[in-house]
């Protein structure tokens, strides 16, 4: 499995787990924890995406600027 496909499954898995946790916490009356769980999930996915954007930037820089 390529790293790009693995990243897509990672992000989807994080979203699935966060959705389940959010639902469970909200139904148990802990809405504040549910919102924090969603926020932390978004931050984790954002960190993963930033890593791939950084890698893309380095690849573009290597192709066009270092001839």
PDB file with SEQRES, HELIX, SHEET and CRYST1 records, atoms N, CA, C and O in Angstrom:
SEQRES   1 A   67  UNK UNK UNK UNK UNK UNK UNK UNK UNK UNK UNK UNK UNK          
SEQRES   2 A   67  UNK UNK UNK UNK UNK UNK UNK UNK UNK UNK UNK UNK UNK          
SEQRES   3 A   67  UNK UNK UNK UNK UNK UNK UNK UNK UNK UNK UNK UNK UNK          
SEQRES   4 A   67  UNK UNK UNK UNK UNK UNK UNK UNK UNK UNK UNK UNK UNK          
SEQRES   5 A   67  UNK UNK UNK UNK UNK UNK UNK UNK UNK UNK UNK UNK UNK          
SEQRES   6 A   67  UNK UNK                                                      
HELIX    1 AA1 UNK A    3  UNK A   27  1                                  25    
HELIX    2 AA2 UNK A   31  UNK A   64  1                                  34    
CRYST1    1.000    1.000    1.000  90.00  90.00  90.00 P 1           1          
ATOM      1  N   UNK A   1       0.860  -1.176   0.000  1.00  0.00           N  
ATOM      2  CA  UNK A   1       0.000   0.000   0.000  1.00  0.00           C  
ATOM      3  C   UNK A   1       0.904   1.236   0.000  1.00  0.00           C  
ATOM      4  O   UNK A   1       1.856   1.322   0.775  1.00  0.00           O  
ATOM      5  N   UNK A   2       0.598   2.168  -0.860  1.00  0.00           N  
ATOM      6  CA  UNK A   2       1.417   3.374  -0.956  1.00  0.00           C  
ATOM      7  C   UNK A   2       1.178   4.276   0.254  1.00  0.00           C  
ATOM      8  O   UNK A   2       0.128   4.198   0.892  1.00  0.00           O  
ATOM      9  N   UNK A   3       2.144   5.126   0.567  1.00  0.00           N  
ATOM     10  CA  UNK A   3       1.977   6.022   1.720  1.00  0.00           C  
ATOM     11  C   UNK A   3       0.778   6.962   1.589  1.00  0.00           C  
ATOM     12  O   UNK A   3       0.161   7.326   2.590  1.00  0.00           O  
ATOM     13  N   UNK A   4       0.449   7.355   0.358  1.00  0.00           N  
ATOM     14  CA  UNK A   4      -0.681   8.265   0.177  1.00  0.00           C  
ATOM     15  C   UNK A   4      -2.001   7.584   0.519  1.00  0.00           C  
ATOM     16  O   UNK A   4      -2.873   8.176   1.157  1.00  0.00           O  
ATOM     17  N   UNK A   5      -2.135   6.343   0.091  1.00  0.00           N  
ATOM     18  CA  UNK A   5      -3.354   5.596   0.406  1.00  0.00           C  
ATOM     19  C   UNK A   5      -3.430   5.312   1.897  1.00  0.00           C  
ATOM     20  O   UNK A   5      -4.502   5.375   2.500  1.00  0.00           O  
ATOM     21  N   UNK A   6      -2.279   4.999   2.486  1.00  0.00           N  
ATOM     22  CA  UNK A   6      -2.230   4.754   3.924  1.00  0.00           C  
ATOM     23  C   UNK A   6      -2.674   6.006   4.702  1.00  0.00           C  
ATOM     24  O   UNK A   6      -3.378   5.898   5.706  1.00  0.00           O  
ATOM     25  N   UNK A   7      -2.262   7.180   4.235  1.00  0.00           N  
ATOM     26  CA  UNK A   7      -2.645   8.426   4.899  1.00  0.00           C  
ATOM     27  C   UNK A   7      -4.146   8.664   4.796  1.00  0.00           C  
ATOM     28  O   UNK A   7      -4.770   9.134   5.747  1.00  0.00           O  
ATOM     29  N   UNK A   8      -4.722   8.345   3.651  1.00  0.00           N  
ATOM     30  CA  UNK A   8      -6.170   8.513   3.485  1.00  0.00           C  
ATOM     31  C   UNK A   8      -6.924   7.612   4.461  1.00  0.00           C  
ATOM     32  O   UNK A   8      -7.889   8.042   5.092  1.00  0.00           O  
ATOM     33  N   UNK A   9      -6.478   6.352   4.581  1.00  0.00           N  
ATOM     34  CA  UNK A   9      -7.121   5.443   5.528  1.00  0.00           C  
ATOM     35  C   UNK A   9      -6.898   5.877   6.977  1.00  0.00           C  
ATOM     36  O   UNK A   9      -7.777   5.709   7.821  1.00  0.00           O  
ATOM     37  N   UNK A  10      -5.719   6.435   7.261  1.00  0.00           N  
ATOM     38  CA  UNK A  10      -5.448   6.946   8.608  1.00  0.00           C  
ATOM     39  C   UNK A  10      -6.415   8.077   8.958  1.00  0.00           C  
ATOM     40  O   UNK A  10      -7.008   8.080  10.037  1.00  0.00           O  
ATOM     41  N   UNK A  11      -6.569   9.024   8.055  1.00  0.00           N  
ATOM     42  CA  UNK A  11      -7.450  10.162   8.298  1.00  0.00           C  
ATOM     43  C   UNK A  11      -8.895   9.698   8.423  1.00  0.00           C  
ATOM     44  O   UNK A  11      -9.633  10.178   9.284  1.00  0.00           O  
ATOM     45  N   UNK A  12      -9.298   8.768   7.569  1.00  0.00           N  
ATOM     46  CA  UNK A  12     -10.666   8.240   7.658  1.00  0.00           C  
ATOM     47  C   UNK A  12     -10.879   7.500   8.972  1.00  0.00           C  
ATOM     48  O   UNK A  12     -11.940   7.623   9.583  1.00  0.00           O  
ATOM     49  N   UNK A  13      -9.893   6.738   9.411  1.00  0.00           N  
ATOM     50  CA  UNK A  13      -9.993   6.027  10.684  1.00  0.00           C  
ATOM     51  C   UNK A  13     -10.095   6.972  11.865  1.00  0.00           C  
ATOM     52  O   UNK A  13     -10.882   6.746  12.785  1.00  0.00           O  
ATOM     53  N   UNK A  14      -9.301   8.027  11.839  1.00  0.00           N  
ATOM     54  CA  UNK A  14      -9.376   9.024  12.909  1.00  0.00           C  
ATOM     55  C   UNK A  14     -10.753   9.672  12.923  1.00  0.00           C  
ATOM     56  O   UNK A  14     -11.338   9.871  13.988  1.00  0.00           O  
ATOM     57  N   UNK A  15     -11.270  10.000  11.746  1.00  0.00           N  
ATOM     58  CA  UNK A  15     -12.603  10.596  11.670  1.00  0.00           C  
ATOM     59  C   UNK A  15     -13.675   9.666  12.199  1.00  0.00           C  
ATOM     60  O   UNK A  15     -14.588  10.105  12.899  1.00  0.00           O  
ATOM     61  N   UNK A  16     -13.577   8.394  11.874  1.00  0.00           N  
ATOM     62  CA  UNK A  16     -14.544   7.398  12.354  1.00  0.00           C  
ATOM     63  C   UNK A  16     -14.499   7.275  13.873  1.00  0.00           C  
ATOM     64  O   UNK A  16     -15.541   7.273  14.528  1.00  0.00           O  
ATOM     65  N   UNK A  17     -13.305   7.172  14.431  1.00  0.00           N  
ATOM     66  CA  UNK A  17     -13.157   7.037  15.889  1.00  0.00           C  
ATOM     67  C   UNK A  17     -13.647   8.293  16.599  1.00  0.00           C  
ATOM     68  O   UNK A  17     -14.324   8.204  17.623  1.00  0.00           O  
ATOM     69  N   UNK A  18     -13.310   9.459  16.062  1.00  0.00           N  
ATOM     70  CA  UNK A  18     -13.749  10.716  16.678  1.00  0.00           C  
ATOM     71  C   UNK A  18     -15.268  10.842  16.623  1.00  0.00           C  
ATOM     72  O   UNK A  18     -15.885  11.312  17.578  1.00  0.00           O  
ATOM     73  N   UNK A  19     -15.869  10.427  15.520  1.00  0.00           N  
ATOM     74  CA  UNK A  19     -17.331  10.486  15.413  1.00  0.00           C  
ATOM     75  C   UNK A  19     -18.004   9.582  16.438  1.00  0.00           C  
ATOM     76  O   UNK A  19     -18.999   9.970  17.051  1.00  0.00           O  
ATOM     77  N   UNK A  20     -17.472   8.389  16.625  1.00  0.00           N  
ATOM     78  CA  UNK A  20     -18.043   7.480  17.629  1.00  0.00           C  
ATOM     79  C   UNK A  20     -17.873   8.038  19.036  1.00  0.00           C  
ATOM     80  O   UNK A  20     -18.814   8.036  19.830  1.00  0.00           O  
ATOM     81  N   UNK A  21     -16.661   8.518  19.343  1.00  0.00           N  
ATOM     82  CA  UNK A  21     -16.438   9.088  20.677  1.00  0.00           C  
ATOM     83  C   UNK A  21     -17.321  10.306  20.927  1.00  0.00           C  
ATOM     84  O   UNK A  21     -17.858  10.476  22.021  1.00  0.00           O  
ATOM     85  N   UNK A  22     -17.467  11.144  19.918  1.00  0.00           N  
ATOM     86  CA  UNK A  22     -18.309  12.335  20.067  1.00  0.00           C  
ATOM     87  C   UNK A  22     -19.763  11.929  20.368  1.00  0.00           C  
ATOM     88  O   UNK A  22     -20.408  12.502  21.246  1.00  0.00           O  
ATOM     89  N   UNK A  23     -20.253  10.951  19.639  1.00  0.00           N  
ATOM     90  CA  UNK A  23     -21.625  10.494  19.847  1.00  0.00           C  
ATOM     91  C   UNK A  23     -21.804   9.893  21.239  1.00  0.00           C  
ATOM     92  O   UNK A  23     -22.776  10.196  21.931  1.00  0.00           O  
ATOM     93  N   UNK A  24     -20.870   9.045  21.645  1.00  0.00           N  
ATOM     94  CA  UNK A  24     -20.971   8.420  22.971  1.00  0.00           C  
ATOM     95  C   UNK A  24     -20.912   9.451  24.099  1.00  0.00           C  
ATOM     96  O   UNK A  24     -21.686   9.388  25.054  1.00  0.00           O  
ATOM     97  N   UNK A  25     -19.990  10.395  23.973  1.00  0.00           N  
ATOM     98  CA  UNK A  25     -19.870  11.409  25.023  1.00  0.00           C  
ATOM     99  C   UNK A  25     -21.084  12.335  25.055  1.00  0.00           C  
ATOM    100  O   UNK A  25     -21.543  12.722  26.130  1.00  0.00           O  
ATOM    101  N   UNK A  26     -21.593  12.684  23.901  1.00  0.00           N  
ATOM    102  CA  UNK A  26     -22.762  13.576  23.853  1.00  0.00           C  
ATOM    103  C   UNK A  26     -24.000  12.901  24.435  1.00  0.00           C  
ATOM    104  O   UNK A  26     -24.784  13.539  25.137  1.00  0.00           O  
ATOM    105  N   UNK A  27     -24.179  11.607  24.146  1.00  0.00           N  
ATOM    106  CA  UNK A  27     -25.342  10.900  24.672  1.00  0.00           C  
ATOM    107  C   UNK A  27     -25.234  10.660  26.178  1.00  0.00           C  
ATOM    108  O   UNK A  27     -26.246  10.497  26.859  1.00  0.00           O  
ATOM    109  N   UNK A  28     -24.008  10.637  26.692  1.00  0.00           N  
ATOM    110  CA  UNK A  28     -23.859  10.440  28.134  1.00  0.00           C  
ATOM    111  C   UNK A  28     -23.912  11.766  28.893  1.00  0.00           C  
ATOM    112  O   UNK A  28     -23.740  11.795  30.111  1.00  0.00           O  
ATOM    113  N   UNK A  29     -24.152  12.864  28.169  1.00  0.00           N  
ATOM    114  CA  UNK A  29     -24.330  14.149  28.827  1.00  0.00           C  
ATOM    115  C   UNK A  29     -23.054  14.937  29.015  1.00  0.00           C  
ATOM    116  O   UNK A  29     -23.062  15.948  29.718  1.00  0.00           O  
ATOM    117  N   UNK A  30     -21.967  14.514  28.418  1.00  0.00           N  
ATOM    118  CA  UNK A  30     -20.683  15.215  28.560  1.00  0.00           C  
ATOM    119  C   UNK A  30     -20.353  15.920  27.253  1.00  0.00           C  
ATOM    120  O   UNK A  30     -19.419  15.545  26.545  1.00  0.00           O  
ATOM    121  N   UNK A  31     -21.124  16.929  26.954  1.00  0.00           N  
ATOM    122  CA  UNK A  31     -20.985  17.620  25.673  1.00  0.00           C  
ATOM    123  C   UNK A  31     -19.667  18.371  25.559  1.00  0.00           C  
ATOM    124  O   UNK A  31     -19.099  18.469  24.472  1.00  0.00           O  
ATOM    125  N   UNK A  32     -19.181  18.898  26.665  1.00  0.00           N  
ATOM    126  CA  UNK A  32     -17.913  19.628  26.606  1.00  0.00           C  
ATOM    127  C   UNK A  32     -16.771  18.697  26.207  1.00  0.00           C  
ATOM    128  O   UNK A  32     -15.925  19.072  25.396  1.00  0.00           O  
ATOM    129  N   UNK A  33     -16.738  17.495  26.765  1.00  0.00           N  
ATOM    130  CA  UNK A  33     -15.718  16.516  26.384  1.00  0.00           C  
ATOM    131  C   UNK A  33     -15.893  16.074  24.932  1.00  0.00           C  
ATOM    132  O   UNK A  33     -14.914  15.808  24.234  1.00  0.00           O  
ATOM    133  N   UNK A  34     -17.130  15.998  24.490  1.00  0.00           N  
ATOM    134  CA  UNK A  34     -17.394  15.623  23.101  1.00  0.00           C  
ATOM    135  C   UNK A  34     -16.814  16.667  22.147  1.00  0.00           C  
ATOM    136  O   UNK A  34     -16.221  16.317  21.126  1.00  0.00           O  
ATOM    137  N   UNK A  35     -16.982  17.936  22.477  1.00  0.00           N  
ATOM    138  CA  UNK A  35     -16.446  18.994  21.629  1.00  0.00           C  
ATOM    139  C   UNK A  35     -14.919  18.996  21.658  1.00  0.00           C  
ATOM    140  O   UNK A  35     -14.282  19.224  20.629  1.00  0.00           O  
ATOM    141  N   UNK A  36     -14.333  18.747  22.816  1.00  0.00           N  
ATOM    142  CA  UNK A  36     -12.874  18.683  22.904  1.00  0.00           C  
ATOM    143  C   UNK A  36     -12.328  17.506  22.111  1.00  0.00           C  
ATOM    144  O   UNK A  36     -11.271  17.612  21.488  1.00  0.00           O  
ATOM    145  N   UNK A  37     -13.037  16.393  22.131  1.00  0.00           N  
ATOM    146  CA  UNK A  37     -12.615  15.232  21.359  1.00  0.00           C  
ATOM    147  C   UNK A  37     -12.608  15.558  19.867  1.00  0.00           C  
ATOM    148  O   UNK A  37     -11.673  15.195  19.153  1.00  0.00           O  
ATOM    149  N   UNK A  38     -13.632  16.229  19.407  1.00  0.00           N  
ATOM    150  CA  UNK A  38     -13.696  16.623  17.999  1.00  0.00           C  
ATOM    151  C   UNK A  38     -12.566  17.592  17.656  1.00  0.00           C  
ATOM    152  O   UNK A  38     -11.935  17.469  16.607  1.00  0.00           O  
ATOM    153  N   UNK A  39     -12.320  18.533  18.523  1.00  0.00           N  
ATOM    154  CA  UNK A  39     -11.253  19.509  18.293  1.00  0.00           C  
ATOM    155  C   UNK A  39      -9.889  18.824  18.220  1.00  0.00           C  
ATOM    156  O   UNK A  39      -9.086  19.141  17.342  1.00  0.00           O  
ATOM    157  N   UNK A  40      -9.622  17.901  19.122  1.00  0.00           N  
ATOM    158  CA  UNK A  40      -8.342  17.189  19.119  1.00  0.00           C  
ATOM    159  C   UNK A  40      -8.208  16.332  17.862  1.00  0.00           C  
ATOM    160  O   UNK A  40      -7.120  16.236  17.294  1.00  0.00           O  
ATOM    161  N   UNK A  41      -9.295  15.712  17.426  1.00  0.00           N  
ATOM    162  CA  UNK A  41      -9.266  14.944  16.183  1.00  0.00           C  
ATOM    163  C   UNK A  41      -8.922  15.814  14.988  1.00  0.00           C  
ATOM    164  O   UNK A  41      -8.155  15.401  14.119  1.00  0.00           O  
ATOM    165  N   UNK A  42      -9.481  17.009  14.938  1.00  0.00           N  
ATOM    166  CA  UNK A  42      -9.186  17.942  13.845  1.00  0.00           C  
ATOM    167  C   UNK A  42      -7.723  18.354  13.878  1.00  0.00           C  
ATOM    168  O   UNK A  42      -7.081  18.442  12.831  1.00  0.00           O  
ATOM    169  N   UNK A  43      -7.191  18.604  15.061  1.00  0.00           N  
ATOM    170  CA  UNK A  43      -5.785  18.993  15.185  1.00  0.00           C  
ATOM    171  C   UNK A  43      -4.863  17.865  14.727  1.00  0.00           C  
ATOM    172  O   UNK A  43      -3.875  18.118  14.037  1.00  0.00           O  
ATOM    173  N   UNK A  44      -5.173  16.631  15.100  1.00  0.00           N  
ATOM    174  CA  UNK A  44      -4.347  15.488  14.695  1.00  0.00           C  
ATOM    175  C   UNK A  44      -4.354  15.339  13.179  1.00  0.00           C  
ATOM    176  O   UNK A  44      -3.300  15.136  12.576  1.00  0.00           O  
ATOM    177  N   UNK A  45      -5.513  15.437  12.560  1.00  0.00           N  
ATOM    178  CA  UNK A  45      -5.599  15.336  11.097  1.00  0.00           C  
ATOM    179  C   UNK A  45      -4.858  16.499  10.451  1.00  0.00           C  
ATOM    180  O   UNK A  45      -4.200  16.318   9.426  1.00  0.00           O  
ATOM    181  N   UNK A  46      -4.955  17.678  11.030  1.00  0.00           N  
ATOM    182  CA  UNK A  46      -4.257  18.849  10.497  1.00  0.00           C  
ATOM    183  C   UNK A  46      -2.748  18.644  10.532  1.00  0.00           C  
ATOM    184  O   UNK A  46      -2.053  19.032   9.593  1.00  0.00           O  
ATOM    185  N   UNK A  47      -2.234  18.044  11.594  1.00  0.00           N  
ATOM    186  CA  UNK A  47      -0.794  17.768  11.696  1.00  0.00           C  
ATOM    187  C   UNK A  47      -0.369  16.768  10.623  1.00  0.00           C  
ATOM    188  O   UNK A  47       0.689  16.930  10.013  1.00  0.00           O  
ATOM    189  N   UNK A  48      -1.168  15.755  10.390  1.00  0.00           N  
ATOM    190  CA  UNK A  48      -0.854  14.778   9.340  1.00  0.00           C  
ATOM    191  C   UNK A  48      -0.818  15.457   7.971  1.00  0.00           C  
ATOM    192  O   UNK A  48       0.094  15.215   7.181  1.00  0.00           O  
ATOM    193  N   UNK A  49      -1.798  16.295   7.693  1.00  0.00           N  
ATOM    194  CA  UNK A  49      -1.868  16.982   6.397  1.00  0.00           C  
ATOM    195  C   UNK A  49      -0.700  17.955   6.240  1.00  0.00           C  
ATOM    196  O   UNK A  49      -0.152  18.081   5.145  1.00  0.00           O  
ATOM    197  N   UNK A  50      -0.314  18.637   7.299  1.00  0.00           N  
ATOM    198  CA  UNK A  50       0.820  19.563   7.224  1.00  0.00           C  
ATOM    199  C   UNK A  50       2.093  18.814   6.852  1.00  0.00           C  
ATOM    200  O   UNK A  50       2.913  19.321   6.086  1.00  0.00           O  
ATOM    201  N   UNK A  51       2.262  17.608   7.392  1.00  0.00           N  
ATOM    202  CA  UNK A  51       3.427  16.801   7.028  1.00  0.00           C  
ATOM    203  C   UNK A  51       3.473  16.493   5.547  1.00  0.00           C  
ATOM    204  O   UNK A  51       4.539  16.557   4.935  1.00  0.00           O  
ATOM    205  N   UNK A  52       2.332  16.158   4.960  1.00  0.00           N  
ATOM    206  CA  UNK A  52       2.287  15.865   3.530  1.00  0.00           C  
ATOM    207  C   UNK A  52       2.457  17.120   2.685  1.00  0.00           C  
ATOM    208  O   UNK A  52       3.059  17.053   1.614  1.00  0.00           O  
ATOM    209  N   UNK A  53       1.950  18.250   3.131  1.00  0.00           N  
ATOM    210  CA  UNK A  53       2.146  19.501   2.399  1.00  0.00           C  
ATOM    211  C   UNK A  53       3.625  19.897   2.426  1.00  0.00           C  
ATOM    212  O   UNK A  53       4.158  20.380   1.427  1.00  0.00           O  
ATOM    213  N   UNK A  54       4.280  19.695   3.562  1.00  0.00           N  
ATOM    214  CA  UNK A  54       5.706  19.976   3.663  1.00  0.00           C  
ATOM    215  C   UNK A  54       6.503  19.090   2.703  1.00  0.00           C  
ATOM    216  O   UNK A  54       7.420  19.557   2.027  1.00  0.00           O  
ATOM    217  N   UNK A  55       6.147  17.823   2.653  1.00  0.00           N  
ATOM    218  CA  UNK A  55       6.815  16.906   1.730  1.00  0.00           C  
ATOM    219  C   UNK A  55       6.596  17.338   0.276  1.00  0.00           C  
ATOM    220  O   UNK A  55       7.528  17.303  -0.528  1.00  0.00           O  
ATOM    221  N   UNK A  56       5.389  17.738  -0.057  1.00  0.00           N  
ATOM    222  CA  UNK A  56       5.084  18.215  -1.409  1.00  0.00           C  
ATOM    223  C   UNK A  56       5.903  19.462  -1.746  1.00  0.00           C  
ATOM    224  O   UNK A  56       6.438  19.576  -2.848  1.00  0.00           O  
ATOM    225  N   UNK A  57       6.001  20.388  -0.804  1.00  0.00           N  
ATOM    226  CA  UNK A  57       6.774  21.609  -1.028  1.00  0.00           C  
ATOM    227  C   UNK A  57       8.240  21.279  -1.291  1.00  0.00           C  
ATOM    228  O   UNK A  57       8.860  21.858  -2.182  1.00  0.00           O  
ATOM    229  N   UNK A  58       8.792  20.347  -0.515  1.00  0.00           N  
ATOM    230  CA  UNK A  58      10.203  19.966  -0.706  1.00  0.00           C  
ATOM    231  C   UNK A  58      10.414  19.297  -2.068  1.00  0.00           C  
ATOM    232  O   UNK A  58      11.439  19.519  -2.713  1.00  0.00           O  
ATOM    233  N   UNK A  59       9.473  18.500  -2.499  1.00  0.00           N  
ATOM    234  CA  UNK A  59       9.575  17.861  -3.818  1.00  0.00           C  
ATOM    235  C   UNK A  59       9.511  18.894  -4.939  1.00  0.00           C  
ATOM    236  O   UNK A  59      10.279  18.816  -5.898  1.00  0.00           O  
ATOM    237  N   UNK A  60       8.608  19.853  -4.828  1.00  0.00           N  
ATOM    238  CA  UNK A  60       8.494  20.911  -5.843  1.00  0.00           C  
ATOM    239  C   UNK A  60       9.761  21.748  -5.863  1.00  0.00           C  
ATOM    240  O   UNK A  60      10.267  22.099  -6.929  1.00  0.00           O  
ATOM    241  N   UNK A  61      10.266  22.063  -4.685  1.00  0.00           N  
ATOM    242  CA  UNK A  61      11.499  22.831  -4.593  1.00  0.00           C  
ATOM    243  C   UNK A  61      12.673  22.075  -5.224  1.00  0.00           C  
ATOM    244  O   UNK A  61      13.507  22.675  -5.903  1.00  0.00           O  
ATOM    245  N   UNK A  62      12.736  20.779  -5.002  1.00  0.00           N  
ATOM    246  CA  UNK A  62      13.822  19.977  -5.579  1.00  0.00           C  
ATOM    247  C   UNK A  62      13.730  19.920  -7.095  1.00  0.00           C  
ATOM    248  O   UNK A  62      14.757  19.913  -7.775  1.00  0.00           O  
ATOM    249  N   UNK A  63      12.534  19.880  -7.629  1.00  0.00           N  
ATOM    250  CA  UNK A  63      12.382  19.781  -9.085  1.00  0.00           C  
ATOM    251  C   UNK A  63      12.681  21.121  -9.767  1.00  0.00           C  
ATOM    252  O   UNK A  63      13.384  21.148 -10.777  1.00  0.00           O  
ATOM    253  N   UNK A  64      12.164  22.224  -9.237  1.00  0.00           N  
ATOM    254  CA  UNK A  64      12.240  23.486  -9.952  1.00  0.00           C  
ATOM    255  C   UNK A  64      13.394  24.391  -9.531  1.00  0.00           C  
ATOM    256  O   UNK A  64      13.892  25.159 -10.353  1.00  0.00           O  
ATOM    257  N   UNK A  65      13.822  24.325  -8.306  1.00  0.00           N  
ATOM    258  CA  UNK A  65      14.835  25.279  -7.849  1.00  0.00           C  
ATOM    259  C   UNK A  65      16.254  24.708  -7.848  1.00  0.00           C  
ATOM    260  O   UNK A  65      17.221  25.466  -7.924  1.00  0.00           O  
ATOM    261  N   UNK A  66      16.387  23.427  -7.766  1.00  0.00           N  
ATOM    262  CA  UNK A  66      17.727  22.821  -7.745  1.00  0.00           C  
ATOM    263  C   UNK A  66      17.977  22.073  -9.053  1.00  0.00           C  
ATOM    264  O   UNK A  66      17.938  20.844  -9.102  1.00  0.00           O  
ATOM    265  N   UNK A  67      18.227  22.824 -10.086  1.00  0.00           N  
ATOM    266  CA  UNK A  67      18.418  22.194 -11.385  1.00  0.00           C  
ATOM    267  C   UNK A  67      19.828  21.774 -11.480  1.00  0.00           C  
ATOM    268  O   UNK A  67      20.237  21.211 -12.496  1.00  0.00           O  
TER     269      UNK A  67                                                      
END                                                                             
